[in-house]
């Protein structure tokens, strides 16, 4: 069953009742209530300072492996809450993950970069932008991407993907801190979409019994989701394609509306192609995570990623 992504952007009281998420809100002076089965939820987004959520509800959300995302004053995803235990045999899988050799991790990263560049090329081709420059790059990624093909491809990709809408686009990740200026559009669309993608991948890793902190390539003492950042790389072009379509429809805007967010919150249910079959993106991330487990356990040598 495909799990739902639930978004709350207005004042509400969220509590647990009969193993369901009970929503109590006040709209236009009228009290309204609704309920959602927690087992149907995959991601829950909290985006208002006047939302109250009970500890009992949080506890059951974590038992059901629900990724709980809270947003900052700019309404951008800021924090991610996941359960400590997401798999019955995770100690065994933690050990395999920790003991993975550097040559193995370098090979897995090369596979990841290869598929990311192939998917970037597919996005450009669908936009009728010549992507021949990327072909030799994804065909010649070495172990650990020692030639930095990822960065070379990224420079070309970002130079061209939004060229019809603006010139000189520069990719700017989400800025931190109250005084930090927001990055210019369409970085706001991209950052929001990547945050939802990151939460989806982190949830899949926890469900698979892996530590999302220990990456195969990303290493940052301040980053609790290095492995999620690794495995989401080939999925990023799906978000880029959605954002390109949003810019075409809505133009370049500095503030995301409810309609914009609704589009980006559908990312986990987006259909992707994996091994010749269509699958919702959330299911695909689970398959990617399980394939990584099998690589760590020595049961296979190749990660499974979607192909655009």
Beta strands, then each sheet from edge to edge (+ up, - down):
strand 1: 4-8
strand 2: 12-17
strand 3: 20-27
strand 4: 30-37
strand 5: 41-46
strand 6: 51-53
strand 7: 67-71
strand 8: 77-81
strand 9: 271-274
strand 10: 277-280
sheet 1: 1+ 5+ 7+ 8-
sheet 2: 4+ 3- 2+ 6+
sheet 3: 9+ 10-
end
